[in-house]
Amino acid sequence: MHTLIIGSGMAGITLAREIRKLDRERPLTVVTADDGSFYSKPNLSNAFAAGKRPQDLVMTPAERLEQDLGLRILRHCPVEAIDAGRRTVRSAQGELAYDQLVLAVGASQVRLPLAGDAADAVLTVNSLDDYAALRRRLDGCRRVAIVGAGLIGCEFANDLRLGGFAVDLFDIAPLPLARLLPEAAATLLRDRLAGIGVGFHLATALRSIDRDGEGFRLSTGDGAVNRYDLVISAVGLKPNLELARSAGLATGIGIRTDAFLRTSDPDIYALGDCIEIAGHYLPYVMPIMHGARKLAATLAGRPEPLGLPAMPVVLKTPACPTVVSPPPAGPGRWEATPADDGLRALYVDAASGEASGFVLQGACTRERMALAGRMPALVVA
Ligand SMILES: Cc1cc2nc3c(=O)[nH]c(=O)nc-3n(C[C@H](O)[C@H](O)[C@H](O)COP(=O)(O)OP(=O)(O)OC[C@H]3O[C@@H](n4cnc5c(N)ncnc54)[C@H](O)[C@@H]3O)c2cc1C
């Protein structure tokens, strides 16, 4: 029984480790478009101020993974298509056969459709190679624009500001993390980031980006023009669906899976930022950790359905420590109270009258474990 995993990110490698805990013998191959070394992607957005070089972020090189886990990693080997009927994939290094296939192909940063002659110079940071490019391009820079004041945009703004850059954050929404945080929490986050010198251009649509000598001119819908040495985009993620589509698998926002992380093909499974489970798109570390354990058991012939508890996300914004446990979709209201140099906000579910989500900021973040235990499960097994 040969298991083939496509992707060597957190999902692919964590799954390989979980499989090996249950089965040392089965033939296991990871095929990946990158160099196969293991790193923790969340570290990309707080590495610069800490002076970390890309090689400092590598936790386990590919050769070491191969030795420790007894598997083969095919590096720099993009997979081009899946033939589900023949149970093969076509890759840059030829055809590979599988009995069980796992798609752990992640997601890509959305590119903003900006006018102007420098739209292709906007940088996104979603891999170790991107982080290396970021460090190269920051060399000699002073003014940095970040487009997208979501989780990743705010983290980079905080990190690059601590790294000594003049940072401006742009978003079409009126507040940072507007979709995730209640107004009071988003306002506090904005004010604390502004307090360390981050400039905000909120409720602002971007129109175009043009070259201006070594730098760029960023024009907004209201006619304002600002000059930057570097423009970074962090406007969201879209799951990589091309391979799933080549196999005719069911897709929605992500690759659709059931509670066993099985796709619409019984021999193909999926995990990580590329999947949608029970209608949720959860591009975070914790769902991968939970999912990898369950999927390893299922692949070993002992199927275990995946349930997901509430999984608070910690923002790496030291200017304003923030933890958010997003409520499941459904009517309710936020109740926010300033406390402990921060804020505590609970989302009260309209039907049950119970808290189903929360935000903690400042010193209140120490309550996160206690509160998380009181939240309803996000996905019931
Ligand atoms: C800057 C940043 C900060 C973050 N911070 C946090 C945080 O604080 N907390 C949190 O919970 N989450 C955070 N996240 C999200 C978290 O990092 C991701 O959920 C997680 O790393 C996704 O892992 P993955 O393996 O699914 O995808 P990826 O890491 O994207 O891996 C995908 C893999 O698939 C390979 N691949 C893709 N297509 C092909 C192909 N056709 N052929 C072969 N190989 C292919 C790629 O080479 C790669 O190896 C952050 C993300 C970013 C970008």
The ligand as a Tripos MOL2 file, in Angstrom:
@<TRIPOS>MOLECULE
LIG
   53    58     1     0     0
SMALL
NO_CHARGES

@<TRIPOS>ATOM
      1 C1          2.7580   34.8640    7.1450 C.3       1 LIG1
      2 C2          1.8280   33.8280    7.6970 C.ar      1 LIG1
      3 C3          1.5850   33.7800    9.0710 C.ar      1 LIG1
      4 C4          0.7260   32.8230    9.5970 C.ar      1 LIG1
      5 N1          0.4920   32.8170   10.9360 N.ar      1 LIG1
      6 C5         -0.3220   31.8760   11.4660 C.ar      1 LIG1
      7 C6         -0.5460   31.8170   12.8740 C.ar      1 LIG1
      8 O1         -0.0150   32.6250   13.6400 O.2       1 LIG1
      9 N2         -1.3490   30.8220   13.3610 N.ar      1 LIG1
     10 C7         -1.9460   29.9030   12.5430 C.ar      1 LIG1
     11 O2         -2.6620   29.0270   13.0340 O.2       1 LIG1
     12 N3         -1.7650   29.9510   11.1850 N.ar      1 LIG1
     13 C8         -0.9610   30.9060   10.6410 C.ar      1 LIG1
     14 N4         -0.7600   30.9330    9.2830 N.ar      1 LIG1
     15 C9         -1.3870   29.8750    8.4620 C.3       1 LIG1
     16 C10        -0.5710   28.5750    8.5060 C.3       1 LIG1
     17 O3          0.7910   28.8950    8.3330 O.3       1 LIG1
     18 C11        -1.0730   27.6470    7.4100 C.3       1 LIG1
     19 O4         -2.3820   27.2500    7.7700 O.3       1 LIG1
     20 C12        -0.2260   26.3860    7.2010 C.3       1 LIG1
     21 O5          1.1550   26.6480    7.1920 O.3       1 LIG1
     22 C13        -0.6490   25.7150    5.8790 C.3       1 LIG1
     23 O6          0.0890   24.5530    5.6590 O.3       1 LIG1
     24 P1         -0.2030   23.6500    4.3690 P.3       1 LIG1
     25 O7          0.7550   22.5160    4.4560 O.co2     1 LIG1
     26 O8         -1.6430   23.3580    4.2450 O.co2     1 LIG1
     27 O9          0.1560   24.5780    3.1090 O.3       1 LIG1
     28 P2          1.5630   25.1250    2.5710 P.3       1 LIG1
     29 O10         2.4740   25.4500    3.6770 O.co2     1 LIG1
     30 O11         1.2010   26.1940    1.6050 O.co2     1 LIG1
     31 O12         2.1930   23.8980    1.7910 O.3       1 LIG1
     32 C14         1.7760   23.5220    0.5110 C.3       1 LIG1
     33 C15         2.8000   22.5880   -0.0690 C.3       1 LIG1
     34 O13         2.3030   22.0930   -1.3000 O.3       1 LIG1
     35 C16         3.3110   22.1790   -2.3000 C.3       1 LIG1
     36 N5          2.6260   22.2350   -3.5950 N.ar      1 LIG1
     37 C17         1.6320   23.0660   -3.9880 C.ar      1 LIG1
     38 N6          1.2310   22.7640   -5.2380 N.ar      1 LIG1
     39 C18         1.9860   21.7110   -5.6320 C.ar      1 LIG1
     40 C19         2.0410   20.9280   -6.8160 C.ar      1 LIG1
     41 N7          1.2400   21.1570   -7.8620 N.pl3     1 LIG1
     42 N8          2.9540   19.9200   -6.8820 N.ar      1 LIG1
     43 C20         3.7780   19.6480   -5.8470 C.ar      1 LIG1
     44 N9          3.7440   20.3590   -4.6940 N.ar      1 LIG1
     45 C21         2.8600   21.3600   -4.5870 C.ar      1 LIG1
     46 C22         4.1010   23.4120   -1.9150 C.3       1 LIG1
     47 O14         5.3860   23.3980   -2.5130 O.3       1 LIG1
     48 C23         4.1490   23.2290   -0.3900 C.3       1 LIG1
     49 O15         5.1730   22.3360   -0.0450 O.3       1 LIG1
     50 C24         0.0860   31.8900    8.7340 C.ar      1 LIG1
     51 C25         0.3070   31.9480    7.3470 C.ar      1 LIG1
     52 C26         1.1760   32.8990    6.8380 C.ar      1 LIG1
     53 C27         1.4180   32.9710    5.3400 C.3       1 LIG1
@<TRIPOS>BOND
     1     1     2 1
     2     2     3 ar
     3     2    52 ar
     4     3     4 ar
     5     4     5 ar
     6     4    50 ar
     7     5     6 ar
     8     6     7 ar
     9     6    13 1
    10     7     8 2
    11     7     9 ar
    12     9    10 ar
    13    10    11 2
    14    10    12 ar
    15    12    13 ar
    16    13    14 ar
    17    14    15 1
    18    14    50 ar
    19    15    16 1
    20    16    17 1
    21    16    18 1
    22    18    19 1
    23    18    20 1
    24    20    21 1
    25    20    22 1
    26    22    23 1
    27    23    24 1
    28    24    25 2
    29    24    26 1
    30    24    27 1
    31    27    28 1
    32    28    29 2
    33    28    30 1
    34    28    31 1
    35    31    32 1
    36    32    33 1
    37    33    34 1
    38    33    48 1
    39    34    35 1
    40    35    36 1
    41    35    46 1
    42    36    37 ar
    43    36    45 ar
    44    37    38 ar
    45    38    39 ar
    46    39    40 ar
    47    39    45 ar
    48    40    41 1
    49    40    42 ar
    50    42    43 ar
    51    43    44 ar
    52    44    45 ar
    53    46    47 1
    54    46    48 1
    55    48    49 1
    56    50    51 ar
    57    51    52 ar
    58    52    53 1
@<TRIPOS>SUBSTRUCTURE
     1 LIG1         1 GROUP 0 **** ****
